[in-house]
Amino acid sequence: MKHPEDGAREGAAFVRDHIIRVTERAFDDFAGSGADDAANRRMLGIGG
């Protein structure tokens, strides 16, 4: 059975090596930018 201090040391190294930077913006920031219905229709090929 592994000693708790050994497990903690290994776990801390794993977290340190796999941590990622966090973005300053929310994932859905684009959603509040408004919609251009005519542009959306053109992109979908349904008029506009």
mmCIF file of the N, C-alpha and C atoms, coordinates in Angstrom:
data_MODEL
# 
_entry.id   MODEL 
# 
loop_
_atom_site.group_PDB 
_atom_site.id 
_atom_site.type_symbol 
_atom_site.label_atom_id 
_atom_site.label_alt_id 
_atom_site.label_comp_id 
_atom_site.label_asym_id 
_atom_site.label_entity_id 
_atom_site.label_seq_id 
_atom_site.pdbx_PDB_ins_code 
_atom_site.Cartn_x 
_atom_site.Cartn_y 
_atom_site.Cartn_z 
_atom_site.occupancy 
_atom_site.B_iso_or_equiv 
_atom_site.pdbx_formal_charge 
_atom_site.auth_seq_id 
_atom_site.auth_comp_id 
_atom_site.auth_asym_id 
_atom_site.auth_atom_id 
_atom_site.pdbx_PDB_model_num 
ATOM 1   N N  . MET A 1 1  ? 0.848   -1.177 0.000   1.00 0.00 ? 1  MET A N  1 
ATOM 2   C CA . MET A 1 1  ? 0.000   0.000  0.000   1.00 0.00 ? 1  MET A CA 1 
ATOM 3   C C  . MET A 1 1  ? 0.894   1.242  0.000   1.00 0.00 ? 1  MET A C  1 
ATOM 4   N N  . LYS A 1 2  ? 0.523   2.232  -0.796  1.00 0.00 ? 2  LYS A N  1 
ATOM 5   C CA . LYS A 1 2  ? 1.331   3.444  -0.960  1.00 0.00 ? 2  LYS A CA 1 
ATOM 6   C C  . LYS A 1 2  ? 1.142   4.386  0.231   1.00 0.00 ? 2  LYS A C  1 
ATOM 7   N N  . HIS A 1 3  ? 2.234   4.959  0.680   1.00 0.00 ? 3  HIS A N  1 
ATOM 8   C CA . HIS A 1 3  ? 2.193   5.948  1.763   1.00 0.00 ? 3  HIS A CA 1 
ATOM 9   C C  . HIS A 1 3  ? 1.488   7.211  1.246   1.00 0.00 ? 3  HIS A C  1 
ATOM 10  N N  . PRO A 1 4  ? 0.634   7.847  2.054   1.00 0.00 ? 4  PRO A N  1 
ATOM 11  C CA . PRO A 1 4  ? -0.110  9.028  1.612   1.00 0.00 ? 4  PRO A CA 1 
ATOM 12  C C  . PRO A 1 4  ? 0.774   10.172 1.112   1.00 0.00 ? 4  PRO A C  1 
ATOM 13  N N  . GLU A 1 5  ? 1.929   10.368 1.729   1.00 0.00 ? 5  GLU A N  1 
ATOM 14  C CA . GLU A 1 5  ? 2.810   11.454 1.279   1.00 0.00 ? 5  GLU A CA 1 
ATOM 15  C C  . GLU A 1 5  ? 3.356   11.175 -0.117  1.00 0.00 ? 5  GLU A C  1 
ATOM 16  N N  . ASP A 1 6  ? 3.634   9.906  -0.419  1.00 0.00 ? 6  ASP A N  1 
ATOM 17  C CA . ASP A 1 6  ? 4.102   9.552  -1.761  1.00 0.00 ? 6  ASP A CA 1 
ATOM 18  C C  . ASP A 1 6  ? 2.990   9.807  -2.787  1.00 0.00 ? 6  ASP A C  1 
ATOM 19  N N  . GLY A 1 7  ? 1.779   9.416  -2.450  1.00 0.00 ? 7  GLY A N  1 
ATOM 20  C CA . GLY A 1 7  ? 0.648   9.649  -3.347  1.00 0.00 ? 7  GLY A CA 1 
ATOM 21  C C  . GLY A 1 7  ? 0.397   11.131 -3.566  1.00 0.00 ? 7  GLY A C  1 
ATOM 22  N N  . ALA A 1 8  ? 0.498   11.914 -2.508  1.00 0.00 ? 8  ALA A N  1 
ATOM 23  C CA . ALA A 1 8  ? 0.292   13.355 -2.623  1.00 0.00 ? 8  ALA A CA 1 
ATOM 24  C C  . ALA A 1 8  ? 1.361   13.988 -3.500  1.00 0.00 ? 8  ALA A C  1 
ATOM 25  N N  . ARG A 1 9  ? 2.586   13.565 -3.342  1.00 0.00 ? 9  ARG A N  1 
ATOM 26  C CA . ARG A 1 9  ? 3.687   14.101 -4.143  1.00 0.00 ? 9  ARG A CA 1 
ATOM 27  C C  . ARG A 1 9  ? 3.462   13.777 -5.628  1.00 0.00 ? 9  ARG A C  1 
ATOM 28  N N  . GLU A 1 10 ? 3.086   12.540 -5.910  1.00 0.00 ? 10 GLU A N  1 
ATOM 29  C CA . GLU A 1 10 ? 2.830   12.137 -7.296  1.00 0.00 ? 10 GLU A CA 1 
ATOM 30  C C  . GLU A 1 10 ? 1.617   12.872 -7.868  1.00 0.00 ? 10 GLU A C  1 
ATOM 31  N N  . GLY A 1 11 ? 0.591   13.012 -7.054  1.00 0.00 ? 11 GLY A N  1 
ATOM 32  C CA . GLY A 1 11 ? -0.607  13.713 -7.511  1.00 0.00 ? 11 GLY A CA 1 
ATOM 33  C C  . GLY A 1 11 ? -0.330  15.179 -7.805  1.00 0.00 ? 11 GLY A C  1 
ATOM 34  N N  . ALA A 1 12 ? 0.455   15.831 -6.954  1.00 0.00 ? 12 ALA A N  1 
ATOM 35  C CA . ALA A 1 12 ? 0.786   17.242 -7.161  1.00 0.00 ? 12 ALA A CA 1 
ATOM 36  C C  . ALA A 1 12 ? 1.572   17.415 -8.460  1.00 0.00 ? 12 ALA A C  1 
ATOM 37  N N  . ALA A 1 13 ? 2.493   16.498 -8.739  1.00 0.00 ? 13 ALA A N  1 
ATOM 38  C CA . ALA A 1 13 ? 3.275   16.573 -9.981  1.00 0.00 ? 13 ALA A CA 1 
ATOM 39  C C  . ALA A 1 13 ? 2.361   16.390 -11.197 1.00 0.00 ? 13 ALA A C  1 
ATOM 40  N N  . PHE A 1 14 ? 1.412   15.460 -11.109 1.00 0.00 ? 14 PHE A N  1 
ATOM 41  C CA . PHE A 1 14 ? 0.482   15.227 -12.210 1.00 0.00 ? 14 PHE A CA 1 
ATOM 42  C C  . PHE A 1 14 ? -0.345  16.475 -12.492 1.00 0.00 ? 14 PHE A C  1 
ATOM 43  N N  . VAL A 1 15 ? -0.891  17.081 -11.449 1.00 0.00 ? 15 VAL A N  1 
ATOM 44  C CA . VAL A 1 15 ? -1.698  18.293 -11.621 1.00 0.00 ? 15 VAL A CA 1 
ATOM 45  C C  . VAL A 1 15 ? -0.852  19.407 -12.216 1.00 0.00 ? 15 VAL A C  1 
ATOM 46  N N  . ARG A 1 16 ? 0.340   19.609 -11.702 1.00 0.00 ? 16 ARG A N  1 
ATOM 47  C CA . ARG A 1 16 ? 1.230   20.654 -12.202 1.00 0.00 ? 16 ARG A CA 1 
ATOM 48  C C  . ARG A 1 16 ? 1.521   20.453 -13.688 1.00 0.00 ? 16 ARG A C  1 
ATOM 49  N N  . ASP A 1 17 ? 1.749   19.218 -14.100 1.00 0.00 ? 17 ASP A N  1 
ATOM 50  C CA . ASP A 1 17 ? 2.111   18.927 -15.489 1.00 0.00 ? 17 ASP A CA 1 
ATOM 51  C C  . ASP A 1 17 ? 0.929   18.972 -16.451 1.00 0.00 ? 17 ASP A C  1 
ATOM 52  N N  . HIS A 1 18 ? -0.297  18.911 -15.932 1.00 0.00 ? 18 HIS A N  1 
ATOM 53  C CA . HIS A 1 18 ? -1.457  18.842 -16.813 1.00 0.00 ? 18 HIS A CA 1 
ATOM 54  C C  . HIS A 1 18 ? -2.398  20.035 -16.699 1.00 0.00 ? 18 HIS A C  1 
ATOM 55  N N  . ILE A 1 19 ? -2.035  21.021 -15.919 1.00 0.00 ? 19 ILE A N  1 
ATOM 56  C CA . ILE A 1 19 ? -2.913  22.177 -15.738 1.00 0.00 ? 19 ILE A CA 1 
ATOM 57  C C  . ILE A 1 19 ? -2.913  23.011 -17.018 1.00 0.00 ? 19 ILE A C  1 
ATOM 58  N N  . ILE A 1 20 ? -4.052  23.597 -17.347 1.00 0.00 ? 20 ILE A N  1 
ATOM 59  C CA . ILE A 1 20 ? -4.160  24.426 -18.539 1.00 0.00 ? 20 ILE A CA 1 
ATOM 60  C C  . ILE A 1 20 ? -4.507  25.852 -18.137 1.00 0.00 ? 20 ILE A C  1 
ATOM 61  N N  . ARG A 1 21 ? -4.181  26.777 -19.031 1.00 0.00 ? 21 ARG A N  1 
ATOM 62  C CA . ARG A 1 21 ? -4.536  28.170 -18.771 1.00 0.00 ? 21 ARG A CA 1 
ATOM 63  C C  . ARG A 1 21 ? -6.038  28.341 -18.970 1.00 0.00 ? 21 ARG A C  1 
ATOM 64  N N  . VAL A 1 22 ? -6.632  29.191 -18.173 1.00 0.00 ? 22 VAL A N  1 
ATOM 65  C CA . VAL A 1 22 ? -8.056  29.461 -18.256 1.00 0.00 ? 22 VAL A CA 1 
ATOM 66  C C  . VAL A 1 22 ? -8.249  30.731 -19.071 1.00 0.00 ? 22 VAL A C  1 
ATOM 67  N N  . THR A 1 23 ? -9.241  30.710 -19.960 1.00 0.00 ? 23 THR A N  1 
ATOM 68  C CA . THR A 1 23 ? -9.518  31.873 -20.790 1.00 0.00 ? 23 THR A CA 1 
ATOM 69  C C  . THR A 1 23 ? -10.130 33.004 -19.971 1.00 0.00 ? 23 THR A C  1 
ATOM 70  N N  . GLU A 1 24 ? -9.948  34.211 -20.452 1.00 0.00 ? 24 GLU A N  1 
ATOM 71  C CA . GLU A 1 24 ? -10.526 35.372 -19.773 1.00 0.00 ? 24 GLU A CA 1 
ATOM 72  C C  . GLU A 1 24 ? -11.979 35.578 -20.174 1.00 0.00 ? 24 GLU A C  1 
ATOM 73  N N  . ARG A 1 25 ? -12.405 34.924 -21.254 1.00 0.00 ? 25 ARG A N  1 
ATOM 74  C CA . ARG A 1 25 ? -13.766 35.096 -21.759 1.00 0.00 ? 25 ARG A CA 1 
ATOM 75  C C  . ARG A 1 25 ? -14.580 33.836 -21.521 1.00 0.00 ? 25 ARG A C  1 
ATOM 76  N N  . ALA A 1 26 ? -15.886 34.017 -21.504 1.00 0.00 ? 26 ALA A N  1 
ATOM 77  C CA . ALA A 1 26 ? -16.784 32.873 -21.396 1.00 0.00 ? 26 ALA A CA 1 
ATOM 78  C C  . ALA A 1 26 ? -16.864 32.177 -22.755 1.00 0.00 ? 26 ALA A C  1 
ATOM 79  N N  . PHE A 1 27 ? -17.137 30.897 -22.737 1.00 0.00 ? 27 PHE A N  1 
ATOM 80  C CA . PHE A 1 27 ? -17.229 30.123 -23.972 1.00 0.00 ? 27 PHE A CA 1 
ATOM 81  C C  . PHE A 1 27 ? -18.275 30.700 -24.917 1.00 0.00 ? 27 PHE A C  1 
ATOM 82  N N  . ASP A 1 28 ? -19.380 31.184 -24.360 1.00 0.00 ? 28 ASP A N  1 
ATOM 83  C CA . ASP A 1 28 ? -20.480 31.653 -25.194 1.00 0.00 ? 28 ASP A CA 1 
ATOM 84  C C  . ASP A 1 28 ? -20.524 33.171 -25.341 1.00 0.00 ? 28 ASP A C  1 
ATOM 85  N N  . ASP A 1 29 ? -19.375 33.851 -25.273 1.00 0.00 ? 29 ASP A N  1 
ATOM 86  C CA . ASP A 1 29 ? -19.340 35.301 -25.466 1.00 0.00 ? 29 ASP A CA 1 
ATOM 87  C C  . ASP A 1 29 ? -19.920 35.709 -26.811 1.00 0.00 ? 29 ASP A C  1 
ATOM 88  N N  . PHE A 1 30 ? -19.746 34.873 -27.817 1.00 0.00 ? 30 PHE A N  1 
ATOM 89  C CA . PHE A 1 30 ? -20.232 35.203 -29.151 1.00 0.00 ? 30 PHE A CA 1 
ATOM 90  C C  . PHE A 1 30 ? -21.757 35.334 -29.200 1.00 0.00 ? 30 PHE A C  1 
ATOM 91  N N  . ALA A 1 31 ? -22.462 34.710 -28.284 1.00 0.00 ? 31 ALA A N  1 
ATOM 92  C CA . ALA A 1 31 ? -23.919 34.655 -28.330 1.00 0.00 ? 31 ALA A CA 1 
ATOM 93  C C  . ALA A 1 31 ? -24.562 36.028 -28.143 1.00 0.00 ? 31 ALA A C  1 
ATOM 94  N N  . GLY A 1 32 ? -23.897 36.923 -27.453 1.00 0.00 ? 32 GLY A N  1 
ATOM 95  C CA . GLY A 1 32 ? -24.469 38.239 -27.199 1.00 0.00 ? 32 GLY A CA 1 
ATOM 96  C C  . GLY A 1 32 ? -24.185 39.247 -28.296 1.00 0.00 ? 32 GLY A C  1 
ATOM 97  N N  . SER A 1 33 ? -23.577 38.805 -29.395 1.00 0.00 ? 33 SER A N  1 
ATOM 98  C CA . SER A 1 33 ? -23.168 39.741 -30.436 1.00 0.00 ? 33 SER A CA 1 
ATOM 99  C C  . SER A 1 33 ? -24.304 40.113 -31.383 1.00 0.00 ? 33 SER A C  1 
ATOM 100 N N  . GLY A 1 34 ? -25.463 39.519 -31.225 1.00 0.00 ? 34 GLY A N  1 
ATOM 101 C CA . GLY A 1 34 ? -26.584 39.804 -32.112 1.00 0.00 ? 34 GLY A CA 1 
ATOM 102 C C  . GLY A 1 34 ? -26.569 38.868 -33.300 1.00 0.00 ? 34 GLY A C  1 
ATOM 103 N N  . ALA A 1 35 ? -27.671 38.848 -34.020 1.00 0.00 ? 35 ALA A N  1 
ATOM 104 C CA . ALA A 1 35 ? -27.785 37.961 -35.178 1.00 0.00 ? 35 ALA A CA 1 
ATOM 105 C C  . ALA A 1 35 ? -28.026 38.782 -36.426 1.00 0.00 ? 35 ALA A C  1 
ATOM 106 N N  . ASP A 1 36 ? -27.419 38.380 -37.512 1.00 0.00 ? 36 ASP A N  1 
ATOM 107 C CA . ASP A 1 36 ? -27.644 38.998 -38.811 1.00 0.00 ? 36 ASP A CA 1 
ATOM 108 C C  . ASP A 1 36 ? -28.445 37.987 -39.625 1.00 0.00 ? 36 ASP A C  1 
ATOM 109 N N  . ASP A 1 37 ? -29.778 38.138 -39.582 1.00 0.00 ? 37 ASP A N  1 
ATOM 110 C CA . ASP A 1 37 ? -30.644 37.159 -40.227 1.00 0.00 ? 37 ASP A CA 1 
ATOM 111 C C  . ASP A 1 37 ? -30.363 37.026 -41.717 1.00 0.00 ? 37 ASP A C  1 
ATOM 112 N N  . ALA A 1 38 ? -30.102 38.142 -42.387 1.00 0.00 ? 38 ALA A N  1 
ATOM 113 C CA . ALA A 1 38 ? -29.843 38.089 -43.830 1.00 0.00 ? 38 ALA A CA 1 
ATOM 114 C C  . ALA A 1 38 ? -28.559 37.318 -44.121 1.00 0.00 ? 38 ALA A C  1 
ATOM 115 N N  . ALA A 1 39 ? -27.506 37.557 -43.343 1.00 0.00 ? 39 ALA A N  1 
ATOM 116 C CA . ALA A 1 39 ? -26.244 36.853 -43.545 1.00 0.00 ? 39 ALA A CA 1 
ATOM 117 C C  . ALA A 1 39 ? -26.421 35.353 -43.243 1.00 0.00 ? 39 ALA A C  1 
ATOM 118 N N  . ASN A 1 40 ? -27.168 35.033 -42.210 1.00 0.00 ? 40 ASN A N  1 
ATOM 119 C CA . ASN A 1 40 ? -27.410 33.617 -41.877 1.00 0.00 ? 40 ASN A CA 1 
ATOM 120 C C  . ASN A 1 40 ? -28.151 32.921 -43.005 1.00 0.00 ? 40 ASN A C  1 
ATOM 121 N N  . ARG A 1 41 ? -29.142 33.580 -43.576 1.00 0.00 ? 41 ARG A N  1 
ATOM 122 C CA . ARG A 1 41 ? -29.897 32.988 -44.686 1.00 0.00 ? 41 ARG A CA 1 
ATOM 123 C C  . ARG A 1 41 ? -28.992 32.780 -45.899 1.00 0.00 ? 41 ARG A C  1 
ATOM 124 N N  . ARG A 1 42 ? -28.135 33.757 -46.198 1.00 0.00 ? 42 ARG A N  1 
ATOM 125 C CA . ARG A 1 42 ? -27.222 33.624 -47.337 1.00 0.00 ? 42 ARG A CA 1 
ATOM 126 C C  . ARG A 1 42 ? -26.287 32.438 -47.116 1.00 0.00 ? 42 ARG A C  1 
ATOM 127 N N  . MET A 1 43 ? -25.729 32.309 -45.924 1.00 0.00 ? 43 MET A N  1 
ATOM 128 C CA . MET A 1 43 ? -24.809 31.199 -45.630 1.00 0.00 ? 43 MET A CA 1 
ATOM 129 C C  . MET A 1 43 ? -25.486 29.847 -45.753 1.00 0.00 ? 43 MET A C  1 
ATOM 130 N N  . LEU A 1 44 ? -26.789 29.814 -45.399 1.00 0.00 ? 44 LEU A N  1 
ATOM 131 C CA . LEU A 1 44 ? -27.536 28.571 -45.485 1.00 0.00 ? 44 LEU A CA 1 
ATOM 132 C C  . LEU A 1 44 ? -28.112 28.321 -46.871 1.00 0.00 ? 44 LEU A C  1 
ATOM 133 N N  . GLY A 1 45 ? -27.986 29.336 -47.751 1.00 0.00 ? 45 GLY A N  1 
ATOM 134 C CA . GLY A 1 45 ? -28.494 29.194 -49.109 1.00 0.00 ? 45 GLY A CA 1 
ATOM 135 C C  . GLY A 1 45 ? -30.008 29.220 -49.190 1.00 0.00 ? 45 GLY A C  1 
ATOM 136 N N  . ILE A 1 46 ? -30.646 29.962 -48.282 1.00 0.00 ? 46 ILE A N  1 
ATOM 137 C CA . ILE A 1 46 ? -32.108 29.992 -48.284 1.00 0.00 ? 46 ILE A CA 1 
ATOM 138 C C  . ILE A 1 46 ? -32.636 31.411 -48.507 1.00 0.00 ? 46 ILE A C  1 
ATOM 139 N N  . GLY A 1 47 ? -31.914 32.214 -49.280 1.00 0.00 ? 47 GLY A N  1 
ATOM 140 C CA . GLY A 1 47 ? -32.386 33.558 -49.611 1.00 0.00 ? 47 GLY A CA 1 
ATOM 141 C C  . GLY A 1 47 ? -31.757 34.626 -48.760 1.00 0.00 ? 47 GLY A C  1 
ATOM 142 N N  . GLY A 1 48 ? -32.313 35.793 -48.828 1.00 0.00 ? 48 GLY A N  1 
ATOM 143 C CA . GLY A 1 48 ? -31.851 36.896 -48.005 1.00 0.00 ? 48 GLY A CA 1 
ATOM 144 C C  . GLY A 1 48 ? -31.162 37.889 -48.792 1.00 0.00 ? 48 GLY A C  1 
# 
